[in-house]
């Protein structure tokens, strides 16, 4: 095993132990949506369904959470932007939806980071925000990786 695989495994386990169901729910949703996207869009480069599934899993997790706490109206614009972006990425994969979603995810990442830094370690919201941050970073990496592969650039140029 490579050292990077061991480090990634240890970090993944630590994040899972710290965040608990905050990781389990978006992970399960993302997995289900990735499977569905691969079945619905078998002709797509596998990178785009993966990037869309990460964002759609995150979107569903946030939407259900907002419904449960009764605050859905607060973030309807965020939900609409992400929903439109994910559908666009699935139906017409390419640079334009990647750029729009990159702008959205980057701004949301900064907002989530500031919120994350303002909660004490161990707080329930701190645990949830860690997963928000990871899912946003993962979405950015997967989108650009898929785009680079589609246009024929080596994967290393996506980072």
C-alpha positions as CSV (number, residue, x, y, z in Angstrom):
1,X,0.0,0.0,0.0
2,X,1.1,3.5,-0.8
3,X,1.7,6.0,2.1
4,X,-0.9,8.3,0.6
5,X,-3.5,5.6,0.7
6,X,-2.8,4.9,4.3
7,X,-2.9,8.6,5.2
8,X,-6.2,9.1,3.3
9,X,-7.7,6.1,5.1
10,X,-6.7,7.4,8.5
11,X,-8.1,10.8,7.7
12,X,-11.3,9.3,6.4
13,X,-11.8,7.3,9.5
14,X,-11.1,10.3,11.7
15,X,-13.6,12.4,9.8
16,X,-16.2,9.6,10.1
17,X,-15.7,9.2,13.8
18,X,-15.8,13.0,14.4
19,X,-18.8,13.7,12.1
20,X,-20.8,10.6,12.4
21,X,-24.2,10.8,10.7
22,X,-23.2,14.1,9.2
23,X,-20.9,12.1,7.0
24,X,-23.1,9.0,6.6
25,X,-26.1,10.8,5.2
26,X,-24.5,12.8,2.3
27,X,-22.2,9.8,1.6
28,X,-25.2,7.4,1.2
29,X,-27.1,10.0,-0.9
30,X,-24.1,10.7,-3.1
31,X,-23.5,7.0,-3.6
32,X,-27.1,6.4,-4.6
33,X,-27.2,9.4,-6.9
34,X,-23.9,8.4,-8.5
35,X,-25.3,4.9,-9.2
36,X,-28.5,6.4,-10.7
37,X,-26.5,8.9,-12.8
38,X,-24.3,6.2,-14.3
39,X,-27.5,4.2,-15.2
40,X,-29.3,7.2,-16.7
41,X,-26.3,8.7,-18.5
42,X,-24.2,5.7,-19.6
43,X,-22.7,7.6,-22.5
44,X,-21.2,10.4,-20.3
45,X,-17.6,10.5,-19.2
46,X,-17.8,8.9,-15.7
47,X,-16.3,12.0,-14.1
48,X,-19.3,14.2,-14.8
49,X,-21.9,11.9,-13.1
50,X,-19.5,11.6,-10.1
51,X,-19.2,15.4,-9.9
52,X,-22.9,15.9,-10.2
53,X,-23.7,13.1,-7.7
54,X,-21.5,14.7,-5.0
55,X,-23.3,18.0,-5.5
56,X,-26.7,16.5,-5.7
57,X,-26.1,14.3,-2.6
58,X,-25.0,17.5,-0.8
59,X,-28.0,19.3,-2.1
60,X,-30.5,16.7,-0.8
61,X,-28.8,16.5,2.6
62,X,-29.0,20.3,3.0
63,X,-32.6,20.5,1.7
64,X,-33.9,17.7,4.0
65,X,-32.0,19.3,6.9
66,X,-33.6,22.7,6.2
67,X,-37.0,21.1,6.0
68,X,-36.5,19.3,9.3
69,X,-35.5,22.4,11.2
70,X,-38.2,24.5,9.4
71,X,-35.8,26.9,7.7
72,X,-36.2,25.9,4.1
73,X,-37.2,29.4,3.0
74,X,-33.9,30.9,4.1
75,X,-31.8,29.1,1.5
76,X,-34.2,28.6,-1.5
77,X,-31.9,30.7,-3.8
78,X,-28.9,28.5,-2.8
79,X,-30.9,25.3,-3.4
80,X,-32.2,26.6,-6.8
81,X,-28.7,27.6,-8.0
82,X,-27.2,24.3,-7.1
83,X,-30.1,22.3,-8.5
84,X,-30.0,24.1,-11.8
85,X,-26.2,23.8,-11.9
86,X,-26.3,20.0,-11.2
87,X,-29.0,19.4,-13.9
88,X,-27.0,21.5,-16.3
89,X,-23.8,19.6,-15.6
90,X,-25.6,16.3,-16.2
91,X,-27.5,17.3,-19.3
92,X,-24.8,19.4,-21.0
93,X,-21.5,18.6,-19.4
94,X,-18.7,21.1,-20.3
95,X,-16.8,24.2,-19.3
96,X,-19.8,26.5,-18.8
97,X,-21.6,24.5,-16.0
98,X,-18.2,23.8,-14.4
99,X,-17.4,27.5,-14.2
100,X,-20.8,28.5,-12.9
101,X,-20.7,25.7,-10.3
102,X,-17.1,26.6,-9.4
103,X,-18.1,30.1,-8.7
104,X,-21.1,29.0,-6.5
105,X,-19.1,26.3,-4.7
106,X,-16.2,28.6,-4.1
107,X,-18.4,31.3,-2.5
108,X,-20.3,28.7,-0.5
109,X,-16.9,27.2,0.6
110,X,-15.7,30.5,1.9
111,X,-19.0,31.1,3.8
112,X,-18.9,27.6,5.3
113,X,-15.3,28.0,6.2
114,X,-16.0,31.2,8.2
115,X,-18.9,29.6,9.9
116,X,-16.8,26.5,10.7
117,X,-14.1,28.6,12.3
118,X,-16.6,30.3,14.6
119,X,-18.0,27.1,16.2
120,X,-16.1,25.2,18.9
121,X,-14.6,21.8,18.1
122,X,-17.1,19.1,19.0
123,X,-20.2,21.3,18.4
124,X,-22.8,19.7,16.3
125,X,-22.7,22.5,13.7
126,X,-18.9,22.3,13.6
127,X,-19.2,18.6,12.7
128,X,-21.7,19.2,10.0
129,X,-19.8,22.1,8.6
130,X,-16.7,19.9,8.2
131,X,-18.7,17.7,5.9
132,X,-20.0,20.7,4.0
133,X,-16.4,21.9,3.5
134,X,-15.3,18.4,2.3
135,X,-18.2,18.0,0.0
136,X,-17.6,21.4,-1.6
137,X,-13.9,20.7,-2.1
138,X,-14.7,17.3,-3.5
139,X,-17.2,18.8,-5.9
140,X,-14.6,21.3,-7.2
141,X,-12.0,18.6,-7.7
142,X,-14.3,16.2,-9.4
143,X,-15.7,18.8,-11.8
144,X,-12.3,20.1,-13.0
145,X,-10.9,16.6,-13.2
146,X,-13.9,15.5,-15.4
147,X,-13.4,18.6,-17.6
148,X,-9.7,18.0,-18.0
149,X,-10.2,14.4,-18.9
150,X,-12.9,15.3,-21.4
151,X,-10.7,17.8,-23.3
152,X,-7.8,15.4,-23.2
153,X,-5.5,17.1,-20.8
154,X,-3.5,14.9,-18.3
155,X,-5.2,14.5,-15.0
156,X,-2.3,16.2,-13.2
157,X,-3.2,19.5,-14.9
158,X,-6.6,19.5,-13.1
159,X,-5.0,20.4,-9.8
